Structure formats: C-alpha cells, structure tokens
C-alpha cells in the first residue's frame, strides 16, 4: 500500500499489534517526530464502545476498508 492512498478519516482493519488485531478504526493522521518531521507511522483510533485506544502503526499493520 502506498502512503498516497492513506487519508485521514479512512476506515481501516487493524492487523497488528496483536491486542487490537481484527478490530476496525479510523485514521487520525501521521505520527509527528518532535512536532516537525512526519514519521512513517500512522495514528489510528480504535473503534470501541468501552475504551479510547489510539495505536501507532506502519502501513503493513493495517488495511484500508473505505
């Protein structure tokens, strides 16, 4: 998957890490390093009615649904 295909607001299926694998989430944006440089990681808010979880993952750790 190319970073060009990834957009804030996309729904995704999380593949890794194991503790949230299989859950869906929404892309919040790219992770920033020191508030200046964008990293290769993406922040995803996990869809959950009981918890507020945001995970930092690489492109190969999630799949775009929409």
C-alpha positions, -999 to +999 in steps of 0.1 A: +000+000+000+012+035-008+011+064+016-007+083-011-037+060-007-040+067+030-061+096+041-073+110+074-108+096+081-103+063+062-118+033+080-093+005+084-089-030+097-060-033+121-037-063+115-011-056+142-004-052+172-020-084+184-040-069+212-061-049+187-058-071+156-090-077+138-106-045+151-116-016+130-105+020+134-102+054+118-070+071+107-063+102+127-031+113+109+006+107+106+027+105+137+050+135+142+085+134+155+095+164+177+065+183+163+083+189+130+091+158+110+064+132+099+073+096+107+064+065+087+038+056+113+000+063+113-022+070+143-054+050+143-083+055+167-097+020+175-135+017+173-146+006+208-176+015+229-158+008+262-123+021+256-105+050+240-074+035+223-051+051+197-024+029+182+007+039+162+012+015+133+031+012+100+015+007+066+018-030+067-001-032+100-035-021+087-057-025+057-079+003+043-117-006+042-130+028+030 
